Amino acid sequence: MKEATFIPFTAKPGQSNNLEAFLQKGAKLVTQTEPNTLFWYALMGQDGSYGIIDFFPNEEGRAEHFAGQVAGALNESSSELVLKGWDEGIVANISNASVLSSKQPEEQLSGATEATYILLNAQPGMEQTLENLLTGAANVIKQTEPNTLLWTALKLSNNTFAIFDTFTDETARAVHFDGKVAAALKDQADALVVGGWENGVLKNIHNFSIIAEAGK
């Protein structure tokens, strides 16, 4: 698992139920037709926002996904379902990343119900140190957090990073934020992250419910 894509978007007024139904069908289609989409999650934010995040073995897998049936169907339906439509509501929000490290679910369809995405901007000159911290964190998660099902450290650019993780439930998310990796990031956030812990980490946390999942 080397590549990831995250796309946040917003439902048109009155289209939330239809969008969720579309995403649930999309998960089944990904499972059936995209062998190189390793994990695919449809997300609903606490503020009514939505998102898709997916993971691939390489750039070719990502290209296959965007040329696939689900992307095509979303393109066709986005003018009805998504605020600002395809170009401004979907394409403009695409964020591609490389995967630095990961803990992957033991079961491909993991039964995760909750997810968190955190965007981190490295302090000038501390990019490699933050990258090293995130890269090493996956092994700690594997050893200490059985109910953190998927954990990934992502690199979006030379100074922009993200963490995406999934959980069995809200309790598992709370345990994660009380865990060793969160503590290490908190201890070093002022030195490593623009805005420090409060403004650089906590304010960039986006919590989601998982409304559909596909995996191989």
N, C-alpha and C positions, 0 to 999 in steps of 0.2 A: 504494500500500500504506500504509494509515493506521492500521489496528487489528490487535491481536494478542491471542491467548489462550493461556495456559500452564496445563496441568493435570497436576500430579504425582499418581501413585497407586501402589498396591502390589498385587501379585498375591496372591490367596489361596494358602495352602500347597498345593503340588501342581498349581497351575493356570498356572504360568508358560508352558509350551509352548502351552496352549490360548489364553491371552491374547495371546501373540505371533502365533499364527495368525489370531486375530480381528483384530488390528491390521493385519496384512498384507492381509487381505481388505478392511478398512476403507479403506485407501489407494486401492485400485482403485475402490471405490464413491464416494469423494470425487471422484476424477478424472472419473468418469462422470456424476455427478449434481449437483455443486456448482460451477458456473462462477464463483461469487464467493468461493470459497475459493482464494486465490492460491497458497499453499504450505501443506502439511500434513505434519508429521513425527511418526512414532511413535518413541519414544526408550526405550532401556534403560540404566539407570545401572549403574555399576560395583558398587554394593551390592545389585543385584537389584531396584532400584526401576524404575518406568516413568513415562512422561510422554507427553503430546501437546502439541504447539505448532502453532498455525496462524495464518495471516495473511490479512487481508481488506482490500478497498478502502475499506470504510466500515462503519458500525454495522449497516446493513441486511444486508451480507454475513455478518456474525457471527450475526445473528438467523436468517438462512436456514440457516446451518450447524447451529445448535442445534435447529432445527425439522426437520432433515434425517434421511436414512435412517441414517447412521452413528451420530449421537447417539441416535436411537431404538433402534437395535440394541444400543448400549452400555448404555442404560438397562435394556433387557430382560435382558441377559446379565450385568450387573454383580454381581448377587447371587451368581452362581456363580463369577465370575472375579476380582472385585476385593474386596480386604479392606475391610470396613465398608460394602460395597455402594454404591448410587447416591448417596444423600443425603450420607452422611458420608465416603465414599471418593472420590467424584468431585466433586459439586456444591460441597462445602465447600472444595475445593482449587482452584476456578477462580480464576485471576488474570487480569484483563483489563488491557490496556495500550494506549496510543497509541504509534505508531511515529514517533520523532523523525527518524531518518535510516536509510538502508539502502544496502548493496551487494547487488544481486540476481544470482542465477546467470544466466549467458548462456544456458544450456540450462535449460528449465523443469524437466525431470527430470534433476537435476544429477549423480547418481551419488555424492552425499556419503555418507560412511560414519561420520563422527564429528561430534559437536556439543558445544557448551559453553553453559551458562546461568549467568550471574553476576548476583547481586542486589546492589545498591549503595544504601546509605542516605546521603543527603547530610548533611554537617555543617550545623547551624543557620546560616542566613544565606548558605550557599554553594550553595543549590539551583540558581540560575540559572547560576552559573559551571560547575557540573558538567554541567548540561544543555547548555550551549554547547560544552563539551569533547566530549561524546558526539555532539552533532549534527554537529560538524565532522569527526569521526573517519572517517565513511563515505568521504569523498573520499580520505583517506590510504590506507584499505584498498583502494579501487579502484585506486590508483596503484601500490601496493607489494606486494599479497598476492594473486597470481593463484589460489592454491590455497585461499584462504578464499572459499568459494563464495557463501554468504549471510552477511551481517553486518548486524545490526540493533541500534539503540539504542532502548530502550523506556522509556516513562514510565508508572509504575503509579499514582503519586500525586504530590502537590506535592514530596515529599522522598524518594521511592523510585523507583529506576531499575533497569534491567537491560540486559544485553547478551546477545544470543543469536547464535551463529554456527555455521556448518557447514563441514566441511573434507573434502578428498579422502581424507585418511588421518591417522594419528597424527603423521607427520612434518610435515604442513601445520599441525597444531595447535601443534606445538613451534615452528615458524617464526613463527606468529602471536604467541606469547607472548614471542618474542625481537624482535618488530617495533616499529615506531615508535609505534603507538597504545598498546601495552602499556607502553612506556617512558614515554610522556607521562603515562599514568594513574598509574604508579608514582611518578613525580617529584612529582605533585600530590596523591597520595592522602591524605597526612597532613592537608592543608588542606581537602580536599574531601569525604572519605568518613569516616563514623563508623567508628572502628576502624583507620583508616589502611590501608596496603598489606597487612600481614600478617593482621590480624584483620577488616578490612572488605572486602578484595578476595579474597585467597587463600583464606580460610576459607569464602567464599561461592561458590566455583567448583564447579559441578556438571558433570561430564563424562559424556557419554552416547555410546553407539553408536546409529546410526540403523538401525532394523529395518524401516522402511517409509517411503515418501515419495510424496506426491501433489503435482502441480503442473499449472498451466495453461500 
